[in-house]
Amino acid sequence: MIRGRGRLVLRPAGGGPPEEFVLDERRPQVVEVPAGVAHAIQNVGEGPLRVLAYADRSYDPHDPDTVPVTLVE
């Protein structure tokens, strides 16, 4: 989190209970989300949330690896 406070929710593709982490600008962390793990970030702070995220490869629309999953409401 570059700014604000956010809740990161992770769930393996095979199912199972989700893992949750609260991330905050005051305690910067690097979180690696492996392939096959569904993930969502929800703003749980008072103000705007800014997140820096990057991928190790470009998205290929001919070989999509994105599967919609609802992790936060």
CHARMM internal coordinates of N, CA and C (Angstrom, degrees):
IC EDIT
DIST 1 N 1 CA 1.4276
DIST 1 CA 1 C 1.5193
ANGL 1 N 1 CA 1 C 108.71
DIST 1 C 2 N 1.2900
ANGL 1 CA 1 C 2 N 115.23
DIHE 1 N 1 CA 1 C 2 N 122.49
DIST 2 N 2 CA 1.4568
ANGL 1 C 2 N 2 CA 119.78
DIHE 1 CA 1 C 2 N 2 CA 176.94
DIST 2 CA 2 C 1.5186
ANGL 2 N 2 CA 2 C 109.77
DIHE 1 C 2 N 2 CA 2 C -83.56
DIST 2 C 3 N 1.3279
ANGL 2 CA 2 C 3 N 114.75
DIHE 2 N 2 CA 2 C 3 N -33.94
DIST 3 N 3 CA 1.4612
ANGL 2 C 3 N 3 CA 119.64
DIHE 2 CA 2 C 3 N 3 CA 177.95
DIST 3 CA 3 C 1.5178
ANGL 3 N 3 CA 3 C 109.09
DIHE 2 C 3 N 3 CA 3 C -147.40
DIST 3 C 4 N 1.3134
ANGL 3 CA 3 C 4 N 116.63
DIHE 3 N 3 CA 3 C 4 N 134.13
DIST 4 N 4 CA 1.4493
ANGL 3 C 4 N 4 CA 121.72
DIHE 3 CA 3 C 4 N 4 CA 174.90
DIST 4 CA 4 C 1.5191
ANGL 4 N 4 CA 4 C 113.47
DIHE 3 C 4 N 4 CA 4 C 95.88
DIST 4 C 5 N 1.3170
ANGL 4 CA 4 C 5 N 113.51
DIHE 4 N 4 CA 4 C 5 N -162.28
DIST 5 N 5 CA 1.4596
ANGL 4 C 5 N 5 CA 122.04
DIHE 4 CA 4 C 5 N 5 CA -176.42
DIST 5 CA 5 C 1.5182
ANGL 5 N 5 CA 5 C 107.64
DIHE 4 C 5 N 5 CA 5 C -134.82
DIST 5 C 6 N 1.3287
ANGL 5 CA 5 C 6 N 116.74
DIHE 5 N 5 CA 5 C 6 N 130.92
DIST 6 N 6 CA 1.4516
ANGL 5 C 6 N 6 CA 119.84
DIHE 5 CA 5 C 6 N 6 CA -176.70
DIST 6 CA 6 C 1.5217
ANGL 6 N 6 CA 6 C 112.26
DIHE 5 C 6 N 6 CA 6 C -138.33
DIST 6 C 7 N 1.3092
ANGL 6 CA 6 C 7 N 114.83
DIHE 6 N 6 CA 6 C 7 N 154.87
DIST 7 N 7 CA 1.4625
ANGL 6 C 7 N 7 CA 122.13
DIHE 6 CA 6 C 7 N 7 CA 176.39
DIST 7 CA 7 C 1.5184
ANGL 7 N 7 CA 7 C 107.73
DIHE 6 C 7 N 7 CA 7 C -105.71
DIST 7 C 8 N 1.3286
ANGL 7 CA 7 C 8 N 116.02
DIHE 7 N 7 CA 7 C 8 N 121.85
DIST 8 N 8 CA 1.4599
ANGL 7 C 8 N 8 CA 123.03
DIHE 7 CA 7 C 8 N 8 CA 177.68
DIST 8 CA 8 C 1.5174
ANGL 8 N 8 CA 8 C 107.68
DIHE 7 C 8 N 8 CA 8 C -99.92
DIST 8 C 9 N 1.3279
ANGL 8 CA 8 C 9 N 116.62
DIHE 8 N 8 CA 8 C 9 N 125.44
DIST 9 N 9 CA 1.4647
ANGL 8 C 9 N 9 CA 122.19
DIHE 8 CA 8 C 9 N 9 CA 179.75
DIST 9 CA 9 C 1.5265
ANGL 9 N 9 CA 9 C 107.87
DIHE 8 C 9 N 9 CA 9 C -116.13
DIST 9 C 10 N 1.3274
ANGL 9 CA 9 C 10 N 116.54
DIHE 9 N 9 CA 9 C 10 N 128.74
DIST 10 N 10 CA 1.4674
ANGL 9 C 10 N 10 CA 122.85
DIHE 9 CA 9 C 10 N 10 CA -179.64
DIST 10 CA 10 C 1.5236
ANGL 10 N 10 CA 10 C 109.41
DIHE 9 C 10 N 10 CA 10 C -124.43
DIST 10 C 11 N 1.3412
ANGL 10 CA 10 C 11 N 116.57
DIHE 10 N 10 CA 10 C 11 N 140.44
DIST 11 N 11 CA 1.4676
ANGL 10 C 11 N 11 CA 120.41
DIHE 10 CA 10 C 11 N 11 CA 174.33
DIST 11 CA 11 C 1.5164
ANGL 11 N 11 CA 11 C 108.97
DIHE 10 C 11 N 11 CA 11 C -145.99
DIST 11 C 12 N 1.3432
ANGL 11 CA 11 C 12 N 117.43
DIHE 11 N 11 CA 11 C 12 N 126.02
DIST 12 N 12 CA 1.4673
ANGL 11 C 12 N 12 CA 120.46
DIHE 11 CA 11 C 12 N 12 CA 178.49
DIST 12 CA 12 C 1.5266
ANGL 12 N 12 CA 12 C 111.33
DIHE 11 C 12 N 12 CA 12 C -60.10
DIST 12 C 13 N 1.3297
ANGL 12 CA 12 C 13 N 116.28
DIHE 12 N 12 CA 12 C 13 N 149.45
DIST 13 N 13 CA 1.4641
ANGL 12 C 13 N 13 CA 121.61
DIHE 12 CA 12 C 13 N 13 CA -178.06
DIST 13 CA 13 C 1.5230
ANGL 13 N 13 CA 13 C 112.28
DIHE 12 C 13 N 13 CA 13 C -58.32
DIST 13 C 14 N 1.3212
ANGL 13 CA 13 C 14 N 118.26
DIHE 13 N 13 CA 13 C 14 N -30.74
DIST 14 N 14 CA 1.4604
ANGL 13 C 14 N 14 CA 121.57
DIHE 13 CA 13 C 14 N 14 CA -179.50
DIST 14 CA 14 C 1.5136
ANGL 14 N 14 CA 14 C 113.89
DIHE 13 C 14 N 14 CA 14 C -75.42
DIST 14 C 15 N 1.3314
ANGL 14 CA 14 C 15 N 117.22
DIHE 14 N 14 CA 14 C 15 N -3.02
DIST 15 N 15 CA 1.4569
ANGL 14 C 15 N 15 CA 121.40
DIHE 14 CA 14 C 15 N 15 CA -179.33
DIST 15 CA 15 C 1.5140
ANGL 15 N 15 CA 15 C 111.23
DIHE 14 C 15 N 15 CA 15 C 101.67
DIST 15 C 16 N 1.2994
ANGL 15 CA 15 C 16 N 115.19
DIHE 15 N 15 CA 15 C 16 N -159.15
DIST 16 N 16 CA 1.4504
ANGL 15 C 16 N 16 CA 120.01
DIHE 15 CA 15 C 16 N 16 CA -176.50
DIST 16 CA 16 C 1.5127
ANGL 16 N 16 CA 16 C 110.74
DIHE 15 C 16 N 16 CA 16 C 97.64
DIST 16 C 17 N 1.3199
ANGL 16 CA 16 C 17 N 116.09
DIHE 16 N 16 CA 16 C 17 N 171.75
DIST 17 N 17 CA 1.4620
ANGL 16 C 17 N 17 CA 119.22
DIHE 16 CA 16 C 17 N 17 CA -178.13
DIST 17 CA 17 C 1.5327
ANGL 17 N 17 CA 17 C 111.35
DIHE 16 C 17 N 17 CA 17 C -71.09
DIST 17 C 18 N 1.3128
ANGL 17 CA 17 C 18 N 116.37
DIHE 17 N 17 CA 17 C 18 N 143.40
DIST 18 N 18 CA 1.4636
ANGL 17 C 18 N 18 CA 118.87
DIHE 17 CA 17 C 18 N 18 CA 178.08
DIST 18 CA 18 C 1.5237
ANGL 18 N 18 CA 18 C 111.41
DIHE 17 C 18 N 18 CA 18 C -72.62
DIST 18 C 19 N 1.3250
ANGL 18 CA 18 C 19 N 115.95
DIHE 18 N 18 CA 18 C 19 N 153.08
DIST 19 N 19 CA 1.4594
ANGL 18 C 19 N 19 CA 122.68
DIHE 18 CA 18 C 19 N 19 CA 172.02
DIST 19 CA 19 C 1.5178
ANGL 19 N 19 CA 19 C 107.30
DIHE 18 C 19 N 19 CA 19 C -104.02
DIST 19 C 20 N 1.3368
ANGL 19 CA 19 C 20 N 116.64
DIHE 19 N 19 CA 19 C 20 N 141.15
DIST 20 N 20 CA 1.4587
ANGL 19 C 20 N 20 CA 120.53
DIHE 19 CA 19 C 20 N 20 CA -179.76
DIST 20 CA 20 C 1.5180
ANGL 20 N 20 CA 20 C 110.30
DIHE 19 C 20 N 20 CA 20 C -126.47
DIST 20 C 21 N 1.3273
ANGL 20 CA 20 C 21 N 115.26
DIHE 20 N 20 CA 20 C 21 N 142.03
DIST 21 N 21 CA 1.4534
ANGL 20 C 21 N 21 CA 122.74
DIHE 20 CA 20 C 21 N 21 CA 178.17
DIST 21 CA 21 C 1.5185
ANGL 21 N 21 CA 21 C 108.34
DIHE 20 C 21 N 21 CA 21 C -135.29
DIST 21 C 22 N 1.3059
ANGL 21 CA 21 C 22 N 117.84
DIHE 21 N 21 CA 21 C 22 N 137.62
DIST 22 N 22 CA 1.4548
ANGL 21 C 22 N 22 CA 121.27
DIHE 21 CA 21 C 22 N 22 CA 172.96
DIST 22 CA 22 C 1.5255
ANGL 22 N 22 CA 22 C 106.95
DIHE 21 C 22 N 22 CA 22 C -100.00
DIST 22 C 23 N 1.3265
ANGL 22 CA 22 C 23 N 115.57
DIHE 22 N 22 CA 22 C 23 N 123.63
DIST 23 N 23 CA 1.4550
ANGL 22 C 23 N 23 CA 122.29
DIHE 22 CA 22 C 23 N 23 CA -177.82
DIST 23 CA 23 C 1.5223
ANGL 23 N 23 CA 23 C 108.76
DIHE 22 C 23 N 23 CA 23 C -114.36
DIST 23 C 24 N 1.3171
ANGL 23 CA 23 C 24 N 115.61
DIHE 23 N 23 CA 23 C 24 N 144.97
DIST 24 N 24 CA 1.4617
ANGL 23 C 24 N 24 CA 120.77
DIHE 23 CA 23 C 24 N 24 CA -171.56
DIST 24 CA 24 C 1.5260
ANGL 24 N 24 CA 24 C 109.93
DIHE 23 C 24 N 24 CA 24 C -139.98
DIST 24 C 25 N 1.3122
ANGL 24 CA 24 C 25 N 116.84
DIHE 24 N 24 CA 24 C 25 N 143.92
DIST 25 N 25 CA 1.4616
ANGL 24 C 25 N 25 CA 121.41
DIHE 24 CA 24 C 25 N 25 CA 179.25
DIST 25 CA 25 C 1.5237
ANGL 25 N 25 CA 25 C 112.60
DIHE 24 C 25 N 25 CA 25 C -59.77
DIST 25 C 26 N 1.3166
ANGL 25 CA 25 C 26 N 117.83
DIHE 25 N 25 CA 25 C 26 N -24.82
DIST 26 N 26 CA 1.4676
ANGL 25 C 26 N 26 CA 120.69
DIHE 25 CA 25 C 26 N 26 CA -178.00
DIST 26 CA 26 C 1.5229
ANGL 26 N 26 CA 26 C 112.11
DIHE 25 C 26 N 26 CA 26 C -77.64
DIST 26 C 27 N 1.3447
ANGL 26 CA 26 C 27 N 117.15
DIHE 26 N 26 CA 26 C 27 N -16.79
DIST 27 N 27 CA 1.4721
ANGL 26 C 27 N 27 CA 121.57
DIHE 26 CA 26 C 27 N 27 CA 177.90
DIST 27 CA 27 C 1.5238
ANGL 27 N 27 CA 27 C 108.47
DIHE 26 C 27 N 27 CA 27 C -130.20
DIST 27 C 28 N 1.3388
ANGL 27 CA 27 C 28 N 117.52
DIHE 27 N 27 CA 27 C 28 N 74.88
DIST 28 N 28 CA 1.4647
ANGL 27 C 28 N 28 CA 119.78
DIHE 27 CA 27 C 28 N 28 CA -177.28
DIST 28 CA 28 C 1.5320
ANGL 28 N 28 CA 28 C 111.75
DIHE 27 C 28 N 28 CA 28 C -58.05
DIST 28 C 29 N 1.3144
ANGL 28 CA 28 C 29 N 115.78
DIHE 28 N 28 CA 28 C 29 N 139.99
DIST 29 N 29 CA 1.4577
ANGL 28 C 29 N 29 CA 122.71
DIHE 28 CA 28 C 29 N 29 CA 179.15
DIST 29 CA 29 C 1.5233
ANGL 29 N 29 CA 29 C 109.66
DIHE 28 C 29 N 29 CA 29 C -141.04
DIST 29 C 30 N 1.3129
ANGL 29 CA 29 C 30 N 115.81
DIHE 29 N 29 CA 29 C 30 N 155.55
DIST 30 N 30 CA 1.4549
ANGL 29 C 30 N 30 CA 121.67
DIHE 29 CA 29 C 30 N 30 CA 170.64
DIST 30 CA 30 C 1.5182
ANGL 30 N 30 CA 30 C 106.42
DIHE 29 C 30 N 30 CA 30 C -106.43
DIST 30 C 31 N 1.3265
ANGL 30 CA 30 C 31 N 116.33
DIHE 30 N 30 CA 30 C 31 N 128.21
DIST 31 N 31 CA 1.4615
ANGL 30 C 31 N 31 CA 121.65
DIHE 30 CA 30 C 31 N 31 CA 179.47
DIST 31 CA 31 C 1.5144
ANGL 31 N 31 CA 31 C 107.63
DIHE 30 C 31 N 31 CA 31 C -122.20
DIST 31 C 32 N 1.3143
ANGL 31 CA 31 C 32 N 116.82
DIHE 31 N 31 CA 31 C 32 N 123.53
DIST 32 N 32 CA 1.4657
ANGL 31 C 32 N 32 CA 121.10
DIHE 31 CA 31 C 32 N 32 CA 176.96
DIST 32 CA 32 C 1.5189
ANGL 32 N 32 CA 32 C 108.58
DIHE 31 C 32 N 32 CA 32 C -99.06
DIST 32 C 33 N 1.3267
ANGL 32 CA 32 C 33 N 116.01
DIHE 32 N 32 CA 32 C 33 N 125.75
DIST 33 N 33 CA 1.4605
ANGL 32 C 33 N 33 CA 121.97
DIHE 32 CA 32 C 33 N 33 CA 177.82
DIST 33 CA 33 C 1.5273
ANGL 33 N 33 CA 33 C 106.84
DIHE 32 C 33 N 33 CA 33 C -106.63
DIST 33 C 34 N 1.3367
ANGL 33 CA 33 C 34 N 118.01
DIHE 33 N 33 CA 33 C 34 N 109.16
DIST 34 N 34 CA 1.4627
ANGL 33 C 34 N 34 CA 120.09
DIHE 33 CA 33 C 34 N 34 CA -177.63
DIST 34 CA 34 C 1.5251
ANGL 34 N 34 CA 34 C 112.35
DIHE 33 C 34 N 34 CA 34 C -69.11
DIST 34 C 35 N 1.3242
ANGL 34 CA 34 C 35 N 115.22
DIHE 34 N 34 CA 34 C 35 N 160.51
DIST 35 N 35 CA 1.4615
ANGL 34 C 35 N 35 CA 120.69
DIHE 34 CA 34 C 35 N 35 CA 175.63
DIST 35 CA 35 C 1.5242
ANGL 35 N 35 CA 35 C 109.37
DIHE 34 C 35 N 35 CA 35 C -57.52
DIST 35 C 36 N 1.3170
ANGL 35 CA 35 C 36 N 115.93
DIHE 35 N 35 CA 35 C 36 N 142.76
DIST 36 N 36 CA 1.4584
ANGL 35 C 36 N 36 CA 120.76
DIHE 35 CA 35 C 36 N 36 CA 178.39
DIST 36 CA 36 C 1.5182
ANGL 36 N 36 CA 36 C 114.21
DIHE 35 C 36 N 36 CA 36 C 88.01
DIST 36 C 37 N 1.3299
ANGL 36 CA 36 C 37 N 117.66
DIHE 36 N 36 CA 36 C 37 N 2.42
DIST 37 N 37 CA 1.4606
ANGL 36 C 37 N 37 CA 120.89
DIHE 36 CA 36 C 37 N 37 CA 179.22
DIST 37 CA 37 C 1.5262
ANGL 37 N 37 CA 37 C 108.41
DIHE 36 C 37 N 37 CA 37 C -109.43
DIST 37 C 38 N 1.3253
ANGL 37 CA 37 C 38 N 115.74
DIHE 37 N 37 CA 37 C 38 N 118.68
DIST 38 N 38 CA 1.4638
ANGL 37 C 38 N 38 CA 120.50
DIHE 37 CA 37 C 38 N 38 CA 176.75
DIST 38 CA 38 C 1.5258
ANGL 38 N 38 CA 38 C 107.65
DIHE 37 C 38 N 38 CA 38 C -69.77
DIST 38 C 39 N 1.3377
ANGL 38 CA 38 C 39 N 116.52
DIHE 38 N 38 CA 38 C 39 N 142.84
DIST 39 N 39 CA 1.4552
ANGL 38 C 39 N 39 CA 119.36
DIHE 38 CA 38 C 39 N 39 CA -177.93
DIST 39 CA 39 C 1.5281
ANGL 39 N 39 CA 39 C 110.66
DIHE 38 C 39 N 39 CA 39 C -147.50
DIST 39 C 40 N 1.3250
ANGL 39 CA 39 C 40 N 114.81
DIHE 39 N 39 CA 39 C 40 N 150.66
DIST 40 N 40 CA 1.4603
ANGL 39 C 40 N 40 CA 121.89
DIHE 39 CA 39 C 40 N 40 CA 178.03
DIST 40 CA 40 C 1.5161
ANGL 40 N 40 CA 40 C 108.03
DIHE 39 C 40 N 40 CA 40 C -149.07
DIST 40 C 41 N 1.3227
ANGL 40 CA 40 C 41 N 115.45
DIHE 40 N 40 CA 40 C 41 N 150.70
DIST 41 N 41 CA 1.4564
ANGL 40 C 41 N 41 CA 121.64
DIHE 40 CA 40 C 41 N 41 CA 176.75
DIST 41 CA 41 C 1.5166
ANGL 41 N 41 CA 41 C 107.72
DIHE 40 C 41 N 41 CA 41 C -124.72
DIST 41 C 42 N 1.3303
ANGL 41 CA 41 C 42 N 116.15
DIHE 41 N 41 CA 41 C 42 N 131.13
DIST 42 N 42 CA 1.4564
ANGL 41 C 42 N 42 CA 121.78
DIHE 41 CA 41 C 42 N 42 CA -179.23
DIST 42 CA 42 C 1.5252
ANGL 42 N 42 CA 42 C 108.82
DIHE 41 C 42 N 42 CA 42 C -123.88
DIST 42 C 43 N 1.3134
ANGL 42 CA 42 C 43 N 116.82
DIHE 42 N 42 CA 42 C 43 N 133.57
DIST 43 N 43 CA 1.4562
ANGL 42 C 43 N 43 CA 121.67
DIHE 42 CA 42 C 43 N 43 CA 176.77
DIST 43 CA 43 C 1.5288
ANGL 43 N 43 CA 43 C 108.91
DIHE 42 C 43 N 43 CA 43 C -71.49
DIST 43 C 44 N 1.3224
ANGL 43 CA 43 C 44 N 117.18
DIHE 43 N 43 CA 43 C 44 N 121.47
DIST 44 N 44 CA 1.4651
ANGL 43 C 44 N 44 CA 121.36
DIHE 43 CA 43 C 44 N 44 CA 177.44
DIST 44 CA 44 C 1.5229
ANGL 44 N 44 CA 44 C 110.86
DIHE 43 C 44 N 44 CA 44 C -120.22
DIST 44 C 45 N 1.3227
ANGL 44 CA 44 C 45 N 116.62
DIHE 44 N 44 CA 44 C 45 N 14.06
DIST 45 N 45 CA 1.4540
ANGL 44 C 45 N 45 CA 121.41
DIHE 44 CA 44 C 45 N 45 CA -179.88
DIST 45 CA 45 C 1.5126
ANGL 45 N 45 CA 45 C 111.78
DIHE 44 C 45 N 45 CA 45 C -98.89
DIST 45 C 46 N 1.3177
ANGL 45 CA 45 C 46 N 114.38
DIHE 45 N 45 CA 45 C 46 N -177.56
DIST 46 N 46 CA 1.4645
ANGL 45 C 46 N 46 CA 121.24
DIHE 45 CA 45 C 46 N 46 CA -178.54
DIST 46 CA 46 C 1.5354
ANGL 46 N 46 CA 46 C 112.22
DIHE 45 C 46 N 46 CA 46 C -81.97
DIST 46 C 47 N 1.3344
ANGL 46 CA 46 C 47 N 117.25
DIHE 46 N 46 CA 46 C 47 N -31.78
DIST 47 N 47 CA 1.4579
ANGL 46 C 47 N 47 CA 120.88
DIHE 46 CA 46 C 47 N 47 CA -175.38
DIST 47 CA 47 C 1.5142
ANGL 47 N 47 CA 47 C 111.70
DIHE 46 C 47 N 47 CA 47 C -115.73
DIST 47 C 48 N 1.3329
ANGL 47 CA 47 C 48 N 115.61
DIHE 47 N 47 CA 47 C 48 N -161.45
DIST 48 N 48 CA 1.4668
ANGL 47 C 48 N 48 CA 120.27
DIHE 47 CA 47 C 48 N 48 CA -179.75
DIST 48 CA 48 C 1.5248
ANGL 48 N 48 CA 48 C 111.79
DIHE 47 C 48 N 48 CA 48 C -65.95
DIST 48 C 49 N 1.3117
ANGL 48 CA 48 C 49 N 115.05
DIHE 48 N 48 CA 48 C 49 N 154.24
DIST 49 N 49 CA 1.4638
ANGL 48 C 49 N 49 CA 122.59
DIHE 48 CA 48 C 49 N 49 CA 178.35
DIST 49 CA 49 C 1.5164
ANGL 49 N 49 CA 49 C 108.14
DIHE 48 C 49 N 49 CA 49 C -115.64
DIST 49 C 50 N 1.3323
ANGL 49 CA 49 C 50 N 115.73
DIHE 49 N 49 CA 49 C 50 N 130.79
DIST 50 N 50 CA 1.4679
ANGL 49 C 50 N 50 CA 120.85
DIHE 49 CA 49 C 50 N 50 CA 174.81
DIST 50 CA 50 C 1.5133
ANGL 50 N 50 CA 50 C 107.83
DIHE 49 C 50 N 50 CA 50 C -125.10
DIST 50 C 51 N 1.3226
ANGL 50 CA 50 C 51 N 114.34
DIHE 50 N 50 CA 50 C 51 N 130.53
DIST 51 N 51 CA 1.4541
ANGL 50 C 51 N 51 CA 121.97
DIHE 50 CA 50 C 51 N 51 CA -176.65
DIST 51 CA 51 C 1.5257
ANGL 51 N 51 CA 51 C 108.49
DIHE 50 C 51 N 51 CA 51 C -125.17
DIST 51 C 52 N 1.3114
ANGL 51 CA 51 C 52 N 116.82
DIHE 51 N 51 CA 51 C 52 N 138.73
DIST 52 N 52 CA 1.4537
ANGL 51 C 52 N 52 CA 121.32
DIHE 51 CA 51 C 52 N 52 CA 172.36
DIST 52 CA 52 C 1.5213
ANGL 52 N 52 CA 52 C 106.68
DIHE 51 C 52 N 52 CA 52 C -103.79
DIST 52 C 53 N 1.3274
ANGL 52 CA 52 C 53 N 115.80
DIHE 52 N 52 CA 52 C 53 N 119.98
DIST 53 N 53 CA 1.4681
ANGL 52 C 53 N 53 CA 120.95
DIHE 52 CA 52 C 53 N 53 CA -179.75
DIST 53 CA 53 C 1.5215
ANGL 53 N 53 CA 53 C 108.50
DIHE 52 C 53 N 53 CA 53 C -133.57
DIST 53 C 54 N 1.3122
ANGL 53 CA 53 C 54 N 115.53
DIHE 53 N 53 CA 53 C 54 N 144.59
DIST 54 N 54 CA 1.4566
ANGL 53 C 54 N 54 CA 119.60
DIHE 53 CA 53 C 54 N 54 CA 177.32
DIST 54 CA 54 C 1.5167
ANGL 54 N 54 CA 54 C 109.29
DIHE 53 C 54 N 54 CA 54 C -147.11
DIST 54 C 55 N 1.3259
ANGL 54 CA 54 C 55 N 115.02
DIHE 54 N 54 CA 54 C 55 N 159.07
DIST 55 N 55 CA 1.4646
ANGL 54 C 55 N 55 CA 121.39
DIHE 54 CA 54 C 55 N 55 CA -179.01
DIST 55 CA 55 C 1.5245
ANGL 55 N 55 CA 55 C 108.68
DIHE 54 C 55 N 55 CA 55 C -117.36
DIST 55 C 56 N 1.3206
ANGL 55 CA 55 C 56 N 115.75
DIHE 55 N 55 CA 55 C 56 N 156.95
DIST 56 N 56 CA 1.4658
ANGL 55 C 56 N 56 CA 119.39
DIHE 55 CA 55 C 56 N 56 CA -179.85
DIST 56 CA 56 C 1.5307
ANGL 56 N 56 CA 56 C 112.31
DIHE 55 C 56 N 56 CA 56 C -87.30
DIST 56 C 57 N 1.3326
ANGL 56 CA 56 C 57 N 116.26
DIHE 56 N 56 CA 56 C 57 N -1.79
DIST 57 N 57 CA 1.4661
ANGL 56 C 57 N 57 CA 120.30
DIHE 56 CA 56 C 57 N 57 CA 175.41
DIST 57 CA 57 C 1.5278
ANGL 57 N 57 CA 57 C 108.88
DIHE 56 C 57 N 57 CA 57 C -153.47
DIST 57 C 58 N 1.3157
ANGL 57 CA 57 C 58 N 116.04
DIHE 57 N 57 CA 57 C 58 N 158.38
DIST 58 N 58 CA 1.4590
ANGL 57 C 58 N 58 CA 121.36
DIHE 57 CA 57 C 58 N 58 CA -179.51
DIST 58 CA 58 C 1.5296
ANGL 58 N 58 CA 58 C 110.32
DIHE 57 C 58 N 58 CA 58 C -75.65
DIST 58 C 59 N 1.3158
ANGL 58 CA 58 C 59 N 115.70
DIHE 58 N 58 CA 58 C 59 N 149.95
DIST 59 N 59 CA 1.4632
ANGL 58 C 59 N 59 CA 121.43
DIHE 58 CA 58 C 59 N 59 CA 175.99
DIST 59 CA 59 C 1.5223
ANGL 59 N 59 CA 59 C 109.35
DIHE 58 C 59 N 59 CA 59 C -68.47
DIST 59 C 60 N 1.3210
ANGL 59 CA 59 C 60 N 116.84
DIHE 59 N 59 CA 59 C 60 N 133.94
DIST 60 N 60 CA 1.4620
ANGL 59 C 60 N 60 CA 122.67
DIHE 59 CA 59 C 60 N 60 CA 178.66
DIST 60 CA 60 C 1.5233
ANGL 60 N 60 CA 60 C 108.35
DIHE 59 C 60 N 60 CA 60 C -113.72
DIST 60 C 61 N 1.3486
ANGL 60 CA 60 C 61 N 118.58
DIHE 60 N 60 CA 60 C 61 N 107.00
DIST 61 N 61 CA 1.4634
ANGL 60 C 61 N 61 CA 120.18
DIHE 60 CA 60 C 61 N 61 CA -177.89
DIST 61 CA 61 C 1.5272
ANGL 61 N 61 CA 61 C 113.21
DIHE 60 C 61 N 61 CA 61 C -64.46
DIST 61 C 62 N 1.3400
ANGL 61 CA 61 C 62 N 117.83
DIHE 61 N 61 CA 61 C 62 N -17.91
DIST 62 N 62 CA 1.4689
ANGL 61 C 62 N 62 CA 121.25
DIHE 61 CA 61 C 62 N 62 CA 177.97
DIST 62 CA 62 C 1.5295
ANGL 62 N 62 CA 62 C 111.84
DIHE 61 C 62 N 62 CA 62 C -85.22
DIST 62 C 63 N 1.3195
ANGL 62 CA 62 C 63 N 116.65
DIHE 62 N 62 CA 62 C 63 N -12.52
DIST 63 N 63 CA 1.4667
ANGL 62 C 63 N 63 CA 122.36
DIHE 62 CA 62 C 63 N 63 CA 177.86
DIST 63 CA 63 C 1.5278
ANGL 63 N 63 CA 63 C 108.48
DIHE 62 C 63 N 63 CA 63 C -140.33
DIST 63 C 64 N 1.3499
ANGL 63 CA 63 C 64 N 116.53
DIHE 63 N 63 CA 63 C 64 N 65.44
DIST 64 N 64 CA 1.4616
ANGL 63 C 64 N 64 CA 119.29
DIHE 63 CA 63 C 64 N 64 CA -174.09
DIST 64 CA 64 C 1.5298
ANGL 64 N 64 CA 64 C 111.78
DIHE 63 C 64 N 64 CA 64 C -68.35
DIST 64 C 65 N 1.3053
ANGL 64 CA 64 C 65 N 114.96
DIHE 64 N 64 CA 64 C 65 N 143.25
DIST 65 N 65 CA 1.4577
ANGL 64 C 65 N 65 CA 120.58
DIHE 64 CA 64 C 65 N 65 CA 177.01
DIST 65 CA 65 C 1.5337
ANGL 65 N 65 CA 65 C 110.23
DIHE 64 C 65 N 65 CA 65 C -118.00
DIST 65 C 66 N 1.3320
ANGL 65 CA 65 C 66 N 115.54
DIHE 65 N 65 CA 65 C 66 N 17.29
DIST 66 N 66 CA 1.4585
ANGL 65 C 66 N 66 CA 121.07
DIHE 65 CA 65 C 66 N 66 CA -177.64
DIST 66 CA 66 C 1.5216
ANGL 66 N 66 CA 66 C 110.01
DIHE 65 C 66 N 66 CA 66 C -100.19
DIST 66 C 67 N 1.3212
ANGL 66 CA 66 C 67 N 115.68
DIHE 66 N 66 CA 66 C 67 N 128.08
DIST 67 N 67 CA 1.4602
ANGL 66 C 67 N 67 CA 121.71
DIHE 66 CA 66 C 67 N 67 CA 177.30
DIST 67 CA 67 C 1.5289
ANGL 67 N 67 CA 67 C 107.08
DIHE 66 C 67 N 67 CA 67 C -127.67
DIST 67 C 68 N 1.3422
ANGL 67 CA 67 C 68 N 118.91
DIHE 67 N 67 CA 67 C 68 N 120.52
DIST 68 N 68 CA 1.4575
ANGL 67 C 68 N 68 CA 119.91
DIHE 67 CA 67 C 68 N 68 CA -178.93
DIST 68 CA 68 C 1.5385
ANGL 68 N 68 CA 68 C 111.89
DIHE 67 C 68 N 68 CA 68 C -66.36
DIST 68 C 69 N 1.3183
ANGL 68 CA 68 C 69 N 115.26
DIHE 68 N 68 CA 68 C 69 N 130.39
DIST 69 N 69 CA 1.4718
ANGL 68 C 69 N 69 CA 122.58
DIHE 68 CA 68 C 69 N 69 CA 177.65
DIST 69 CA 69 C 1.5285
ANGL 69 N 69 CA 69 C 106.62
DIHE 68 C 69 N 69 CA 69 C -141.83
DIST 69 C 70 N 1.3268
ANGL 69 CA 69 C 70 N 117.68
DIHE 69 N 69 CA 69 C 70 N 133.90
DIST 70 N 70 CA 1.4653
ANGL 69 C 70 N 70 CA 120.61
DIHE 69 CA 69 C 70 N 70 CA 177.54
DIST 70 CA 70 C 1.5317
ANGL 70 N 70 CA 70 C 108.20
DIHE 69 C 70 N 70 CA 70 C -88.72
DIST 70 C 71 N 1.3309
ANGL 70 CA 70 C 71 N 115.29
DIHE 70 N 70 CA 70 C 71 N 116.72
DIST 71 N 71 CA 1.4665
ANGL 70 C 71 N 71 CA 120.54
DIHE 70 CA 70 C 71 N 71 CA 179.56
DIST 71 CA 71 C 1.5291
ANGL 71 N 71 CA 71 C 111.58
DIHE 70 C 71 N 71 CA 71 C -113.20
DIST 71 C 72 N 1.3258
ANGL 71 CA 71 C 72 N 117.52
DIHE 71 N 71 CA 71 C 72 N -26.46
DIST 72 N 72 CA 1.4718
ANGL 71 C 72 N 72 CA 122.43
DIHE 71 CA 71 C 72 N 72 CA 177.56
DIST 72 CA 72 C 1.5120
ANGL 72 N 72 CA 72 C 108.26
DIHE 71 C 72 N 72 CA 72 C -131.67
DIST 72 C 73 N 1.2909
ANGL 72 CA 72 C 73 N 116.12
DIHE 72 N 72 CA 72 C 73 N 149.71
DIST 73 N 73 CA 1.4705
ANGL 72 C 73 N 73 CA 121.18
DIHE 72 CA 72 C 73 N 73 CA 178.88
DIST 73 CA 73 C 1.5039
ANGL 73 N 73 CA 73 C 109.57
DIHE 72 C 73 N 73 CA 73 C -100.73
END
COOR INIT
IC SEED 1 N 1 CA 1 C
IC BUILD
